[in-house]
Amino acid sequence: MDFEPLYLTFKLAVVTTAILLVLALPLAYWLSGTRSKFKPILEALVTMPLVLPPTVLGFYFLVALSPRNPFGQWLSENLGLQLVFSFKGLVLASLVYSLPFMVQPIQAGFSALPKSLKEAAQLMGKSRWAILKDVLLPNIKPSVWTGIVLAFAHTIGEFGVVLMIGGNIPGETRVASIAIYDSVEALDYASANTYSLILFAITFSILLTVYAINGGYLKTQRT
């Protein structure tokens, strides 16, 4: 059995989740407090990957980033980026595809906080960054952990998007979900079962651990 697809899968999930956390925190914070007329549009764009077929998203990534397309050609010639059928392309597609799984729980956490918490911090003269870091984030730890876990688990399970943008290149873009598909097509059910069991066990363990921690945290907060 080739364990490289598993390594690539978890590498992709870790990189994607780390970048998403940096991007999602300010975005979720802004969405939770803004009254801008553009908020519904941005929320719709963020939520689109939840309802859009993965192959549709993957197809448009493939078209946009192809060297035959002006944008893809510009990336290749000016920045030296070849995103189609590469690990970097998988990361970019995964960022968009898993974005709502990170943003929505954190946004809900910010929205649930009482306004008096932020107002009290402002009266104490704290800066916006200090309020976010020292006051708001410590009070939405369960939401942040939920976003991290959902984004990580969702990235692990990606298939349509990564197949369209990354193809099936061993050692580069052949992640576990594609390896499972290949094994089933080759009637190698033993390998497909091994890949599937490993992904199931690891994902379930992560979810169970985080929900147990969050449950304990919430009980502590209530007491």
C-alpha positions in Angstrom: 0.0 0.0 0.0 1.2 3.5 -0.9 1.0 5.9 2.1 2.0 8.9 0.1 -1.6 9.9 -0.7 -2.3 10.0 3.1 0.7 12.2 3.6 -0.4 14.6 0.9 -3.9 14.6 2.2 -2.9 15.7 5.7 -0.3 18.1 4.4 -3.0 19.7 2.3 -5.4 19.8 5.3 -2.8 21.3 7.7 -1.7 24.0 5.2 -5.2 24.9 4.2 -6.5 25.1 7.7 -3.6 27.3 8.9 -4.1 29.8 6.1 -7.9 29.7 6.5 -7.6 30.6 10.2 -5.6 33.7 9.4 -8.0 34.7 6.7 -11.3 33.7 8.4 -10.7 35.5 11.8 -10.8 39.1 10.4 -13.4 38.2 7.8 -15.8 36.6 10.4 -15.2 39.5 12.8 -16.1 42.0 10.1 -19.2 40.1 9.0 -20.4 39.7 12.5 -20.4 43.5 13.2 -20.9 45.3 9.9 -24.1 46.8 8.6 -22.7 47.3 5.1 -25.0 46.8 2.2 -22.4 44.5 0.7 -22.6 42.1 3.6 -25.3 39.8 2.0 -23.3 39.6 -1.2 -20.1 38.7 0.6 -21.9 36.1 2.8 -23.5 34.6 -0.3 -20.0 34.3 -1.9 -18.5 32.7 1.2 -21.4 30.2 1.4 -21.5 29.2 -2.2 -19.1 26.2 -1.8 -21.6 24.7 0.5 -24.3 24.4 -2.2 -22.2 24.5 -5.4 -21.2 21.1 -6.9 -17.5 20.6 -6.3 -16.9 19.9 -10.0 -18.3 23.2 -11.0 -15.9 25.0 -8.7 -13.1 22.8 -9.8 -13.9 23.4 -13.5 -13.8 27.2 -13.1 -10.5 27.0 -11.2 -9.2 24.8 -14.0 -10.2 27.3 -16.7 -9.1 30.4 -14.8 -5.7 29.1 -13.8 -4.8 27.3 -17.0 -1.8 28.7 -18.8 -4.0 29.0 -21.9 -6.1 31.6 -20.1 -4.8 35.2 -19.8 -4.9 35.1 -16.0 -3.2 31.8 -15.8 -0.6 32.8 -18.4 0.1 36.0 -16.5 0.7 34.0 -13.3 3.0 31.7 -15.1 5.0 34.4 -16.9 5.2 37.0 -14.2 5.1 35.1 -10.9 6.3 31.7 -12.1 3.2 30.1 -10.7 1.9 26.9 -12.3 -1.2 26.2 -10.3 -3.0 23.7 -12.5 -2.1 20.1 -11.7 0.1 21.1 -8.7 0.0 21.0 -5.0 -0.2 24.8 -4.8 -3.3 24.7 -7.0 -4.8 22.2 -4.6 -4.2 24.6 -1.7 -5.8 27.5 -3.5 -8.9 25.4 -4.5 -9.2 24.0 -0.9 -9.0 27.5 0.6 -12.1 28.6 -1.4 -13.9 25.2 -1.0 -13.4 25.0 2.8 -13.8 28.7 3.6 -17.4 28.6 4.8 -16.6 25.8 7.2 -14.1 28.1 8.9 -15.9 31.4 8.6 -19.4 30.5 9.7 -18.7 29.0 13.1 -16.4 31.8 14.0 -18.9 34.5 12.7 -21.6 32.8 14.8 -19.3 32.9 17.9 -18.6 36.7 17.4 -22.3 37.4 16.8 -23.3 35.6 20.0 -21.1 37.7 22.3 -22.9 40.5 24.2 -22.1 44.0 22.8 -21.4 45.1 26.4 -18.2 43.0 26.3 -16.7 45.0 23.5 -18.1 48.3 24.8 -16.5 47.8 28.2 -13.2 47.1 26.6 -13.4 50.2 24.5 -14.2 52.3 27.6 -11.0 50.9 29.2 -9.0 52.3 26.2 -8.1 49.1 24.6 -7.2 49.1 20.9 -9.2 47.1 18.3 -6.4 44.5 18.1 -6.3 44.2 21.9 -10.0 43.9 22.1 -10.0 41.1 19.5 -7.0 39.3 20.9 -7.6 39.7 24.7 -11.3 40.0 25.0 -13.3 38.5 22.1 -11.2 35.5 21.0 -10.8 34.0 24.5 -14.6 34.0 24.7 -15.2 32.2 21.4 -12.7 29.4 21.7 -15.3 26.6 21.0 -16.3 28.4 17.8 -12.7 28.8 16.7 -12.0 25.1 17.4 -15.2 24.1 15.6 -14.1 26.1 12.6 -10.6 24.6 12.6 -11.9 21.0 12.9 -14.6 21.4 10.2 -12.2 23.0 7.8 -9.6 20.3 8.4 -12.0 17.4 8.1 -13.7 18.9 5.0 -10.3 19.3 3.3 -9.5 15.7 4.0 -12.7 14.6 2.3 -12.4 16.7 -0.8 -12.7 14.9 -4.1 -14.3 16.7 -7.0 -12.4 20.0 -6.6 -9.0 18.4 -6.2 -9.5 16.0 -9.1 -10.5 18.8 -11.4 -7.7 21.2 -10.5 -5.0 18.7 -9.5 -5.6 15.6 -11.5 -4.1 12.4 -10.3 -0.3 12.9 -10.2 1.4 10.5 -7.7 3.5 12.4 -5.1 2.0 15.7 -6.2 -1.8 15.8 -6.3 -2.9 12.2 -5.7 -4.6 12.6 -2.3 -6.3 9.8 -0.3 -9.8 10.4 -1.7 -8.5 10.0 -5.3 -6.4 7.0 -4.2 -9.6 5.4 -2.9 -11.4 6.1 -6.2 -8.5 4.6 -8.1 -8.4 1.5 -5.9 -12.2 0.9 -6.4 -11.8 1.3 -10.1 -9.0 -1.3 -10.1 -11.2 -3.6 -7.9 -8.5 -3.3 -5.2 -11.0 -3.1 -2.4 -8.4 -4.0 0.2 -6.5 -0.8 -0.4 -9.6 1.2 -0.7 -10.8 -0.2 2.6 -7.4 0.6 4.3 -7.4 4.2 3.1 -11.0 4.7 4.1 -10.5 3.2 7.6 -7.5 5.4 8.3 -9.3 8.5 7.2 -12.4 7.6 9.2 -10.5 6.7 12.3 -8.3 9.9 12.3 -11.2 12.2 11.4 -13.5 10.7 14.1 -10.8 10.9 16.7 -10.1 14.6 16.0 -13.8 15.4 16.1 -14.4 13.5 19.3 -11.4 15.1 21.0 -12.4 18.7 20.0 -16.1 18.3 20.9 -15.1 16.7 24.3 -12.7 19.7 25.0 -15.4 22.2 23.9 -18.0 20.5 26.1 -15.7 20.7 29.1 -14.9 24.3 28.3 -18.6 25.3 28.1 -19.3 23.5 31.5 -16.4 25.4 33.1 -17.8 28.7 31.7 -21.2 28.0 33.1 -19.8 27.3 36.6 
